[in-house]
Amino acid sequence: MVKEYKTITQVAGPLIFVEKTEPVGYGEFVNIRLADGTIKRGEVLDTSEDVVVVQVYEGTGGLNKDCAVTFTGDSLKLPASIDLLGRILSGSGQPKDGGPQIVPEKMMDIHGAAMNPYSRAQPDEFIQTGISTIDGTNTLVRGQKLPIFSGAGLPHMDIALQIARQAQVPGSEEKFAVVFAAMGITNEEAQHAMADFEKTGALERAVVFLNLADDPAVERLITPKMALTTAEYLAYEHDMHVLVILTDVTNYCEALRQMGAAREEVPARRGYPGYMYTDLAGIYERAGVIKGNKGSVTQIPILTMPGDDITHPIPDLSGYITEGQIVVSQELHRKGIYPPINVLPSLSRLMNSGIGNGKTREDHKAVSDQLYAGYAEGRDLRGLVAIVGKEALSERDKKILEFADLFEDKFVRQGRSENRSIEDTLNVGWNILSSLPKAYLGRIDNKYIDKYYPENKLE
């Protein structure tokens, strides 16, 4: 018989403290019955001989010492089913679209199972997002975790939605799905995201988890775990290639900090708990490809850098765990360029594994290197022009300076619904490079110049 305990001694923020219980396991799922019969759900956060600390997912409003607490002896599980595709759920997995409850094919622990490092395959298959600054110079590879570092007021949500509706494996007939998990976003952002999914038809192959800004902060802590458990189910039970977009990881970390404060933990850097690194690693490391398995899980976490500070603990720790980053630029955004992705501080550490002959195109690496080098030099020359004036530059420097402007206007800039194939991206790159004499293209082999350098040069 399941015991009910009416021994709540304290309610503090999102936590309740329960005394005189039987032995209780860490992470155990808890039901809390209010006086009116409403059931709230929670999880054991800390346990000792005297007191059990429970975090309540739906918030502690209405809870008092007369509420009954039941320990289930089990952890929180996701009702996993192929019917999740096309559904919009709350951050804790409850239907938010007016549809029926999910009938589970399998109940899965949301904390997942650790992936044996030996069983991991090296990611090496190209994913086309349709965005040139990602596909061309910071390529996303199947099984990779590649975060987007953004700032307040930048269109990272638009970039995420564009990736969600355009991402595909070119030339492949394999099943592809998107899991979109939003943590702490505003109602306006949520409505914008849902309208975009429904208008473009992308919802049919997507599962959406929505935790809004006015939802309990503690629910944010399970939203990414719900999303990744869904992704693992679709990938490893139904052989699908799943792209997981998590936004905004900063809100998740703020919820961690709030929980740490409620538990009166000793804070680490900037008030965040000392275990934030391992907590983030527990999320990011659930991406990957398993040997002998057709499915895969690829992650694009999005995080807004407080004060645009890339050394802030959240982007700093994320950079240690993930395989590169895409950096969204305030400067390009002020120029009216979309997507305002700055390729210079951006990096994809697995890019070389996913490009080249038979994957993208033989000239991909050379074109990417030359575009990067030309743009970097052009940006440096802008600083020099501000000091000495354009007239003091050599003819070569003037050409490179013009190239940097062309790169931003033709390669970086594209429409919000413009879906460029990798062929289109590389051809745009060659068209821009044609503004430079062949002698300047020192990073491209002559055989590629002979084959791809356009004779009808860019005006």
Buried (B, 14 or more C-beta within 10 A) or exposed (E): EEEBBEBBEEBEBBBBBBEEBEEBEEBBBBBBBBEEEEEBBBBBBBBEEEBBBBBBBBBBEBBEEEBBBBBEEEBBBBBBBEBBBBBBBBBBBEEBEEEEEBEBBEEBBBBBEEBEEEEBBEBBBBBBBBBBBBBBBBBBBBBBBBBBBBBEEBBBBBBBBBBBBBBBBEEEEBBBBBBBBBBBBEEEBBEBBBEBBEEBEBBEBBBBBBBBBEBBBBBBBBBBBBBBBBBBBBBBBBEBBBBBBBBBBBBBBBBBBBBBEBBEEEEBEEEBBEBBBEBBBBBBBBBBBBEEEBBBBBBBBBBBBBEBEBEBBBBBBBBEBBBBBBBBBBEBBEBEBBBBBBBEEBBBBBBBBBBBEEBBBBBBBBBBBBBBBBBBBBBEBEEBBEEEEEEEBEEEBBBBBBBBEBBBEBBBBBEEEBBBBBEBBBBBBBBBBBBBEEEBBEBBEEEBBEEBBEEEEBE
